[in-house]
């Protein structure tokens, strides 16, 4: 006979967090595609006179325009770390406590290598980001910053606006154009690799746990075991709440 559990619906991802996520998805796809073409342009319409085609110029324009959107999105997300709820807070992205490190080992063992725990612990169902996700997003934020600095640094020599020229010190600091381009190029592949790694566990958790992992980044809600929900309320000094209107009966 199947075991029946009650699940509470929890609002986790606010609108600004979801907007940033999907803005990033589009930006990374566009920047990676155009960046790859800039780094290794195909010989399209090579028989035509250069003045009669503007293919490469359009690619570069799309890349530069999207780079501004990418940068504004990052600034917007950093600001929301101080304005948003606890799941969006900057504290989430500093998982360096002893417990977080222990939980990281647990996730690597049980979630990645599929070595199931002997005793199921519902406290290991994180509502927001788990420690491994926090580490990975911290790395992604760093990659975004370096990508922005190297990108605008490479653009500064040909820019006429004052803003890109603020990054003119980046290329000399890195030892020249070649090093800056190589770092910028490797970061592109880093984002692509992260995207693959990010999508797989999201689908895996959604299929295995059925807690709305993927739909949460669209609607903002996740489902959490009632025992876990009541425990979190107790930790916050609140009485357990049946929240019958928000409960979802689920079978495991």
HELIX and SHEET records of a PDB file:
HELIX    1   1 UNK A   15  UNK A   39  1                                  25    
HELIX    2   2 UNK A   50  UNK A   52  5                                   3    
HELIX    3   3 UNK A   55  UNK A   83  1                                  29    
HELIX    4   4 UNK A   90  UNK A   93  5                                   4    
HELIX    5   5 UNK A   98  UNK A  107  1                                  10    
HELIX    6   6 UNK A  108  UNK A  112  3                                   5    
HELIX    7   7 UNK A  122  UNK A  124  5                                   3    
HELIX    8   8 UNK A  131  UNK A  155  1                                  25    
HELIX    9   9 UNK A  162  UNK A  165  1                                   4    
HELIX   10  10 UNK A  168  UNK A  174  1                                   7    
HELIX   11  11 UNK A  177  UNK A  209  1                                  33    
HELIX   12  12 UNK A  216  UNK A  219  1                                   4    
HELIX   13  13 UNK A  226  UNK A  235  1                                  10    
HELIX   14  14 UNK A  244  UNK A  246  5                                   3    
SHEET    1   A 3 UNK A 221  UNK A 225  0                                        
SHEET    2   A 3 UNK A   4  UNK A  11 -1                                        
SHEET    3   A 3 UNK A 247  UNK A 251 -1                                        
END                                                                             
